[in-house]
């Protein structure tokens, strides 16, 4: 469980540092035999900082809970 907590912490920090996920979308515009035209369009999806904080706090909670459980 500690590994899952660390992964969530890293994802939460990355979400706070990078507020947008940018990707390239390829769309086939024309396809006539051997001739093919492809249109590339960059798109961005915004990520709320609240989601990053929730994921970060969840990861920290899991790490703390696994540390406390390990001491028992």
Buried (B, 14 or more C-beta within 10 A) or exposed (E): EBEEBBEBBEBBBEBBEEEEEEEEEEEEEEEEEEEEEEEEEEEEEEBEEEEBEBBBEBBBEBBEEBEEEEEE
